[in-house]
Amino acid sequence: FRVARNRKGVQKIRWKKNPAQQEGEKFEVVVLGDMVDIGPKSKQNLLALMRLSQHPKWGGHLTVMMGNHEAAMFDLGVPFDEDPKSFYDDEGQRFWHHWWVNVVDQSGWNVSARLQAMSPAASDEDYELVNWMILLPVLHASQGVLLAHGGLTVAMLLELCKMERNMKRCAKQTIGRVNSAARYGFRRNVEAVRKLGYAKARERFGRERSEYFQAAYDILWSREFSNVEEGAGSWASCRCAEEVGDLVGVTALVVGHTTHPRITRYCPDSTKSKVPVYVVDTHRLDCSLGCDFEMGGDSFVFEETNLPQSLRVDSYVEVDLRSSSSAQVPGRFFNRFSACSR
């Protein structure tokens, strides 16, 4: 990519004239979601990526994926149409209060604007943008790599394929099934909002999810490959990664969701797993290993330096949990991965 200024002096990211000359004809750029709520220009991020993906020659080389932040916009289980003060004392809804007040409303594309974008009164630009967003894939496999914002686990595959005789065939079909269910579900939700309004649409479809649509949410929110406190880098997690690779037919996993100071590779030791896991969410530069914003905080501060580290994977950090006392995984987390070592 290149960054150029237009006639008004505004910087725009564009494709290079011939990126294949440097990268090769089969190059692919994948964005693993969370384009919104990570800075004050959420909508601009989405528009930039949408336009890049629509380039007549190079757009097919860019895959933009769904993150849990984008999915939350279309989740009719979220009470975005209510006064946040009305459910602040509700333990089950406190998360969404934090999300709304401390994240979404500071993103440059607040709750009201997002609801407007899904309404019949949406501008042409918003209408196009929403229609593009609801089609973003949750899972993507390319060149031997399985990519997801959160992660696909063996436990999820076992549940989805429990009635299938051929586990590997079902696992490979899971990618298409999850993406189709997510696209159908998000499209249904948006169309319901456009026809009924957010409150009535939420009442009608807020709790209605098919098995594979629910799996899409589970994949988007999972941190089992990216968060040390949930087992990332442990022997059990690495074995899980290897089994996922064997079932789906890939040799590496790439996830985001949990922020790291730099691109990090878990499972570098082949005795743990033959399938490495790369965590590429580096949108916060001031965090420690496997961190994310804390739910108990009063605010979520955006800074000009709070930007992606890189637009391409040039390097990574190998993590050996056996020699790092600050990254020990409590034994109680290992039970969560029992399905991966059957």
N, C-alpha and C positions, 0 to 999 in steps of 0.2 A: 504494500500500500504506500501511498504518498500523501502528504498533507500539503494543501495549497490554499491560498487565499483567493476569494472571489473578488468581484469588482467593488463590493462593499467592505472589503477588508476582513471578512469573516473566514476563519479557517475551516476547511472542509477536508474530510478524509476521502480519498479516491483510489481507484485501482491504478497501479502503474500501467504504462502503455502496453507493456508485454511482460507480465509477471512470470509467465511460463519460461521465458528465456533464462531466468535465474533459478526458478524452482522446479522446472520440468513440467511436462504436459499433464501429469497426473497429480499435481499438487492439490491440496485441499486445506482450507482454513475452517476450523470448527470453533464456534463460540458456545460455551456450555451454559448459557442462561444467566440469570441475574443481571440483566442489562438495566433494570430499574432499581431504585431505592439505594443505590450505592454512591450517590452523589447528587448534586442539585440539577442535573440535566438529563433526567430519565427519559423523557419523551424524545429528546434530541438523539440520545443513544439509539433508541429503537428506530427512528426514522433513518438515521445514517446506515444502520445495518440492513434495513429493508431496501433502501436504494442500492446499496452495494450488491445485495442478493438478486436484484432485478436487472443488473447489467447484462446487456444482450450477449456478450461474449464470455465474460468471466464470472457472472453471477452463479453459475452452476458449480463453481469451485468453492463457494462459501456455504457452509451449513450452520444455520443459527438454531440453537436448541432452546427448549422451554426450561426455565428455572422455576424454583418454588415461588419466587417473588412475582414472576409473571402469572403463574397459575393462580396465585391468591386473588388476582384481579377478577378472575372468572369463576372463583369458588363461591357458589351461592350459599355456602354454610357460614360465610363471613358477614357479620352484621354491619356492613359499611354504610347502610342507609339509616342507622340510628345514631343518636347522640352518644358519643363514647362515654360520657359521664353516667349514662343510664346502666351500663354494665361493668363499670370499673370495679365494683365490689364483688362481682361474680368471679370466683376463682377460675372457672372454665373459660371465661371470656377475657381475662386480664391480659393474656397474650396478645389478642387482637387490639386491645386498647393501646398497648405499647407499640405495636406495629403501626397503627394508625397515626398516633400522635407524634411518636419519636422517629418514625422512619418514613412512612408514605407522605405525610404532610410537609416533610423537609426535602422531598425528592424533586421539586420543581414540577411535579405532576400529581397534585393532591387528589384526595378521595373524590371530591366534587367533580373535578375535571375528568377523572376516570369513569365515573358514573355517567357523565355527560357524553363521553366518547362511546358508550354502549347504548345510548338512548336514541330514539328516532330523530332527535334534533342534532345528532352528531354532525360535525363538519365533514366534508368529503375526505379530508386528510385523515381525520380520526376514524372514519368508517373504513377506509382502506387499511389503516394501521391495525385496527382490531381484527379485521378479517385475515390479515397476514399473521398476527400473533397466535390466533387459535389453531393454526395449522402447524405450528412449530413442533418438531418431534421431541419425544421424551427419551427415546433410545436411538442410538445411531451406531452402526458397525461399518467400518471402512478399513481396508488394507490390514486386516488382522487385529484391529483395535475396537473395543467396545467402549463407547462414550455415553455418559449420563451425568446429569447435574448432581444427583445424590449417589445413586448406585443400585445395581441389580444384584441381589444376593441369592444364594442357593435356597434359603428358606422361602423366598418369594417364588422361585421356580418350582419348588416342591409343591407349594400350595396351588399354583396355577396349573400344574401338570399332573395333579394327583389322580385324575381320571384317565390319563393317557397311558397307553402301553409303551410307546417309544419316547422315552424321556428326552433324548437328544434332539429328536425331530421337533418335539413340542417346544423345547428350550429355544431352538433356532427360530421357530415361528412366533415366539413370544414378542420379539422386537416389533414385528408388523402388527400383531394383535394389540399390543399396548398402545402403539402410535395411533392405530385406527380408532380404538376406544376413546383415547384422549381427544382426538380431533372431533369425534362425534359428540362427546360429552361437553366439551368447551363450546362447540358451535350451538348445541342445543341450549346451553345456559344463556349464551349471548342473545340468541334469537328470542328466548323467553323474556329476557330483560327488555328487548326492543318492543315486544308485543304487549307485555303485561306490566312493565315497570319492575324495578329491582325488588321491592317488598313482596309483591305477589309472586314473582318468579322464584324468590328465595323460599317462600312458603310452599310452592309447588315442587321445586326440584332440589331444595337445599340439602336433603338427606338421601337423595336418590342417586346411587352410583352402581354401575355394573361391576362385575368382578375385575375386569381388566382396567376399567376406569379408576377403581380404587387402587389397583396396583400401580397405575401411573403416579398417583399421589404419593404412595409409599416409596417409589423410586426417587421422586423429586426431593423428598424430605429425609431420606436415609443418610446417616453419617457414619455408617459402620466401616467404610473404607477411608474416611477422611478425618475422623476425629479420634485422637488418641484415647480420650476418656470413654469412647464407645468401642474401643478395641483395635483401631487402625494400627497396622504394623505388627500386631501380635501374631503368634504362630497360628492361632485359630482363624484370624481374619485373612491371613495370607493363604492358608489352605482353602478357605472359602473362595478367594480370588482365583486360585488354581482350578477349583471345581467349576466355577462359573465359566472360566475360559475353556475348559474341556467340553462342557455342555453346549455352549453357544458356538464354539469353534473360533476363538480368538486367542491371541498371545499376549495381550496387554489390556489393562483397564485404565481409563482416564475419567476422573471425577472432579467436581468442584465443591461448592456448597459451604465447606469450612475454610475460612481464610487462613493463609499461611504467609509468612514474610517473603517467601520465594517458592518457585515451583519445587515440589518435593516428591521424591519417589519412596514409597513404602515397599516392603518386601523385596529388598535388593539382594537378599541372600537366597541363592537357589535351593538351599536345603529347606527353607521355609516354603517357597513357592517358585514355580517356573514362570509365573505370570506376575510381572511387576504392576504396581498401582501408582499412577501419577496423579497428584493433587495439584490442580493448576489455578485455583482461586487465590490470587495475590492482590486483591483490590485494597487491602489495608496494609500499609507499610510499617505500622507501629505495633504489630501484634507479635506474640510469641508462638511457639510451635502449636499448631492445631487450635487456634483461638477463633472466637467470633464475638460479635457484640453481646454484652451481658444484658439479660432481660431485666435485671434489677436496677439498671441505671436510670437516671432521671432524664437523660438526653442522649442523642446520638449525633456526634459532632462530625460534620463534613469539613474537610480541609482541601485546599488546592493540591496538596501532595497526595491525597487519597485517590490515586489513579492506578490503573492496571500497570503492572511492572513491565509487561512486554506484550507485543502483539504476536509473538511467535515463541515457541519453546526452544530456547538456545541452551539452557542448562537446567540442572536440577540438583537437589541435595539428597544424598543417600542418608537414610535414617536407620540406625541400628539401635533398637530399643534395649538390647541386652547390655549395652555399655553406657546408657544414658539414664542416670538416676532421676533426672527431672521428667522423664517420659515413661515411667513405669506404669503399667496397666494393672489396676486392681483386679484380683482374681475373680471377683464377682461378675465381671464383664465377660469372662470366657464362656459362661453358660449360655450366653445369647447366641453363640456360634456353634452350638452342639449339632445343628443340622448340617454343618459344613464338614464334619469329620465322622460321618456315619460309617 
